[in-house]
Amino acid sequence: MNVIDSINNRRSIRKYTDEKISKDTLKELITLGTKAATASNEQPWGFLILDDKEEINRYSEEIKAYLSEHLEENPGLKRYAKWLPLPKFHVFNGANTVLVIYGNSNSVWSVYDCTLAAGNIMLAAESMNIGTCWIGFAHSYFNTKEFKEAHNIPLDFNLVSPLSMGYKSEELPSATRKEPLIF
């Protein structure tokens, strides 16, 4: 699949098979992510791979509880408050893998550089029939001091992109978009 096909076909995937993504494939995806443009060649990214299904399930429940207690600090998520207590709602869509991208806050451009890396990873994953979904629900929890310390993430690295990942259990049609607003 070429890059144009990956761009045209990539969707946020929320249904995955049980097939695990190999360590080699994850390493390849991360390496492709680091080929992204980076301001002043700072390369401010750091990656965390969560690939233990029980741990991911536990984090889903912890995040739901955390957000329920911190909705005032996350006003953009208030509209999802009814989802949080639902047992069937899984923050990571039942994925076997969560890839978390952090940016070194000492770089003024880290959010942009890491977002470009996430874009590369999502497009490369699409070409491998691996679906991805950027998980906004995980942002505040994965950026807590406690979570970072538990995973040896330096405190001066801030969360940029948590991605659920897995082999797609279904193909979705290409996304339709409005005509771009060009000034």
C-alpha positions in Angstrom: 0.0 0.0 0.0 1.4 3.4 -0.9 1.2 6.5 1.3 -1.8 8.0 -0.6 -3.8 4.8 -0.1 -2.9 4.8 3.6 -4.1 8.4 4.0 -7.3 7.7 2.1 -8.0 4.4 4.0 -6.9 5.2 7.5 -9.8 5.5 10.0 -10.0 5.5 13.8 -10.4 1.8 14.5 -12.3 0.6 17.6 -12.6 -3.1 16.9 -9.6 -5.4 16.8 -8.9 -9.1 16.5 -7.1 -11.0 19.3 -3.9 -11.3 17.2 -1.0 -9.7 19.0 1.2 -7.2 17.3 4.8 -8.5 17.5 7.6 -6.7 19.3 9.4 -6.4 15.9 6.4 -4.8 14.2 6.0 -2.3 17.1 9.7 -1.5 17.0 9.4 -0.9 13.2 6.4 1.3 13.7 8.1 3.4 16.3 11.2 3.7 14.1 9.0 4.9 11.3 7.5 7.4 13.7 10.9 8.8 14.5 11.4 9.5 10.8 9.0 12.4 11.2 10.2 16.0 10.8 11.5 17.4 14.1 12.3 21.0 14.9 16.0 21.7 15.2 16.5 17.9 15.1 15.6 17.7 18.8 13.8 14.4 18.4 12.0 15.0 21.8 9.9 11.8 21.7 9.7 8.9 24.1 7.5 5.8 23.8 5.8 3.5 26.1 4.4 0.1 24.9 1.6 -1.5 26.9 0.9 -4.9 25.6 -0.4 -6.9 28.5 -4.2 -7.3 28.0 -4.9 -7.5 31.8 -2.9 -4.4 32.4 -4.7 -2.5 29.6 -8.1 -3.6 31.0 -7.1 -2.5 34.5 -6.0 0.9 33.1 -9.3 1.3 31.3 -11.2 0.8 34.6 -8.8 3.1 36.5 -9.1 5.8 33.8 -12.9 5.6 33.9 -12.9 6.0 37.7 -10.3 8.8 37.5 -12.2 10.8 34.9 -15.5 10.4 36.9 -13.7 12.1 39.8 -12.0 14.7 37.7 -14.6 15.8 35.1 -14.4 19.4 36.2 -10.7 19.4 35.2 -11.6 17.7 31.9 -14.6 19.7 30.6 -14.2 18.4 27.1 -15.1 14.9 28.4 -18.2 15.9 30.3 -20.4 14.9 27.4 -19.1 11.3 27.9 -19.9 11.2 31.6 -22.7 8.7 31.0 -20.2 6.2 29.4 -17.8 6.1 32.3 -19.8 3.8 34.6 -20.8 1.4 31.8 -19.1 -2.0 32.1 -19.1 -2.4 28.3 -17.3 0.9 27.7 -13.6 0.1 27.3 -11.3 3.2 27.1 -8.9 1.3 24.7 -11.6 -0.4 22.7 -10.5 -3.8 23.9 -7.1 -3.4 22.1 -4.1 -5.8 22.9 -1.7 -2.9 22.5 -1.5 0.7 23.6 1.4 2.9 22.3 1.9 6.0 24.3 4.0 8.9 22.9 5.5 11.4 25.3 7.4 14.6 24.4 10.3 16.2 26.3 8.9 19.5 27.7 12.4 21.0 27.4 11.7 21.2 23.6 9.4 24.1 22.7 8.1 22.1 19.7 7.7 18.6 21.3 3.9 18.5 20.9 4.2 19.1 17.2 7.2 16.8 16.7 5.5 14.0 18.6 2.2 14.5 16.8 4.0 14.2 13.5 5.6 10.9 14.8 2.1 9.7 15.8 0.8 10.5 12.3 3.7 8.5 10.7 2.9 5.6 13.0 -0.8 5.6 12.2 -0.2 5.7 8.5 2.5 3.0 8.6 0.2 0.9 10.7 -2.6 1.3 8.2 -0.3 -0.1 5.5 0.1 -3.2 7.7 -3.6 -3.7 8.3 -3.1 -2.5 11.9 -5.8 -0.1 13.1 -5.2 2.7 15.5 -7.2 5.2 17.5 -6.0 8.2 19.3 -7.5 7.9 22.9 -8.3 11.2 24.4 -9.8 9.6 27.5 -6.2 8.5 28.6 -4.6 12.0 28.4 -4.9 13.2 31.9 -4.4 9.9 33.6 -1.3 8.8 31.6 0.2 12.2 32.4 0.0 11.9 36.2 3.1 11.7 38.2 2.1 8.3 39.6 1.6 6.8 36.2 4.9 8.2 34.9 6.8 7.0 37.9 5.3 3.5 37.6 6.6 3.3 34.0 10.0 5.1 34.4 8.9 8.1 32.3 10.8 11.2 33.2 8.5 13.8 34.8 9.7 16.4 32.2 8.1 14.3 29.5 4.4 15.2 28.8 1.9 13.0 27.2 1.1 13.7 23.6 -0.6 10.7 22.1 -2.0 7.5 23.5 -2.9 5.1 20.7 -4.9 1.9 20.9 -3.7 -0.5 18.3 -4.5 -3.9 16.9 -5.2 -5.8 13.7 -8.5 -4.6 12.3 -11.5 -6.9 12.7 -13.4 -5.0 10.0 -12.7 -2.6 7.2 -14.4 0.8 7.3 -15.2 2.8 4.2 -13.0 5.8 3.5 -13.8 8.9 5.5 -15.8 11.6 3.9 -14.8 15.2 4.7 -16.2 18.6 4.0 -14.5 20.7 1.3 -11.4 22.3 2.9 -11.7 25.9 3.8 -9.0 27.7 1.8 -8.4 31.4 2.5 
